[in-house]
Amino acid sequence: AGADVSSQPNGSLRWEPGKSWAFIRGLGYRGGSLVCHQPGLYFVYTGGELGAPGCPRRAATLHGIGGGTSRYPGVLDLLVNQVVGGAQAHGVPWARHSFLGGLGGVERGDELFTRVQAPQLVGGVDGARSYFG
């Protein structure tokens, strides 16, 4: 699904599931999260370009896949990547690609979502496509 860049209360990015190339068999979509309707093993992935038009100093953000379940209070960080950029001459754009993916067991009602600590950096250089599925 393509990112809308706005953030949800749990910190997840909101997605545009109608514009997706992703296969979400056995899963539904609600408020930025994939919701499990059919338990099983799923390969979950997220990727995209993070960047900014200019960065005179070093910048860093976290990009990850999180989860929520009724069996555990709070948000679980399942996979996390630190994306470092910047250190460019003033006004020079920077961009870094981040990809995370993994296979895991998911139960009925579990939610999976992707988060970026600084959502304004998603597609910050040229609006490049981000994805989650």
C-alpha positions as CSV (number, residue, x, y, z in Angstrom):
1,A,0.0,0.0,0.0
2,G,1.2,3.5,-0.7
3,A,2.0,5.8,2.3
4,D,-0.2,8.9,3.0
5,V,2.6,10.2,5.4
6,S,0.1,11.3,8.1
7,S,0.6,9.5,11.4
8,Q,-1.9,7.6,13.5
9,P,-2.3,7.7,17.3
10,N,-0.1,4.6,17.7
11,G,2.6,6.2,15.6
12,S,1.9,4.2,12.4
13,L,1.8,5.7,9.0
14,R,-1.6,5.8,7.3
15,W,-1.7,3.8,4.0
16,E,-3.7,4.0,0.8
17,P,-4.8,0.3,0.5
18,G,-6.7,1.0,-2.8
19,K,-3.5,1.9,-4.6
20,S,-1.6,-1.2,-3.4
21,W,0.4,-3.8,-5.3
22,A,0.6,-5.8,-2.0
23,F,-1.0,-9.1,-1.4
24,I,-3.0,-9.0,1.8
25,R,-4.8,-12.4,1.7
26,G,-6.2,-13.2,5.2
27,L,-5.6,-9.6,6.4
28,G,-7.8,-6.5,6.5
29,Y,-6.9,-2.9,6.8
30,R,-7.9,-0.4,9.6
31,G,-6.5,2.9,10.5
32,G,-3.0,2.3,9.2
33,S,-2.7,-1.3,10.4
34,L,-3.0,-4.7,8.7
35,V,-5.4,-6.7,10.9
36,C,-5.3,-10.5,10.9
37,H,-8.5,-12.3,10.0
38,Q,-7.0,-15.7,9.3
39,P,-4.2,-16.9,11.7
40,G,-1.0,-18.2,10.1
41,L,2.6,-17.4,9.0
42,Y,2.9,-14.1,7.1
43,F,5.8,-12.3,5.5
44,V,5.4,-8.7,6.3
45,Y,7.6,-6.0,4.7
46,T,8.0,-2.2,4.5
47,G,10.3,-0.1,2.5
48,G,10.7,3.4,1.1
49,E,12.9,6.4,0.6
50,L,13.5,8.7,3.5
51,G,15.1,12.1,3.0
52,A,14.9,15.8,3.0
53,P,15.5,18.7,0.6
54,G,18.5,19.9,2.6
55,C,20.3,18.9,5.8
56,P,23.2,20.9,7.0
57,R,23.9,18.5,9.9
58,R,23.5,14.8,10.6
59,A,19.9,13.6,10.9
60,A,18.6,10.2,12.0
61,T,15.2,8.5,12.2
62,L,13.9,5.1,13.0
63,H,11.8,3.0,10.5
64,G,10.2,-0.1,11.7
65,I,7.4,-2.6,11.8
66,G,5.3,-2.7,15.0
67,G,2.5,-4.9,16.2
68,G,-0.4,-4.8,18.6
69,T,-2.1,-7.8,20.2
70,S,-4.7,-8.3,23.0
71,R,-2.2,-10.7,24.6
72,Y,0.3,-7.9,25.3
73,P,-0.3,-4.3,26.4
74,G,1.3,-1.5,24.3
75,V,3.1,-1.6,21.0
76,L,5.6,-4.3,20.1
77,D,8.6,-3.3,18.0
78,L,9.1,-6.3,15.7
79,L,11.8,-4.9,13.3
80,V,13.6,-1.6,13.5
81,N,16.1,0.1,11.2
82,Q,18.0,3.3,12.0
83,V,18.3,5.5,8.9
84,V,21.0,8.1,9.0
85,G,21.3,11.0,6.6
86,G,22.4,14.5,6.3
87,A,25.9,15.8,6.5
88,Q,25.4,17.4,3.1
89,A,26.2,20.9,2.0
90,H,23.4,23.3,2.9
91,G,20.5,22.9,0.5
92,V,21.7,19.6,-1.0
93,P,19.1,16.9,-0.8
94,W,19.8,13.6,0.9
95,A,17.9,10.3,0.6
96,R,18.3,6.8,2.0
97,H,16.3,3.7,1.2
98,S,15.2,1.5,4.1
99,F,13.7,-2.0,3.7
100,L,12.6,-4.4,6.4
101,G,10.9,-7.7,6.1
102,G,10.3,-10.9,8.1
103,L,8.2,-14.0,8.5
104,G,6.2,-14.5,11.7
105,G,3.2,-16.1,13.2
106,V,0.1,-13.9,13.5
107,E,-3.1,-14.6,15.4
108,R,-6.7,-13.5,14.7
109,G,-7.1,-9.8,15.7
110,D,-3.4,-9.0,15.8
111,E,-2.4,-5.8,14.1
112,L,0.8,-5.0,12.1
113,F,1.9,-1.5,11.1
114,T,4.9,0.5,10.0
115,R,6.2,3.5,11.8
116,V,8.8,6.2,11.0
117,Q,10.0,8.3,13.9
118,A,10.0,11.4,11.7
119,P,7.1,10.9,9.2
120,Q,7.9,14.1,7.4
121,L,11.0,12.4,6.0
122,V,9.0,9.8,4.0
123,G,9.4,10.7,0.3
124,G,10.9,14.0,1.5
125,V,13.1,14.5,-1.6
126,D,11.0,13.5,-4.6
127,G,7.9,11.9,-3.3
128,A,9.2,8.4,-4.0
129,R,6.9,5.5,-3.3
130,S,6.8,3.8,0.0
131,Y,5.2,0.5,0.6
132,F,3.9,-1.9,3.2
133,G,2.3,-5.3,2.9
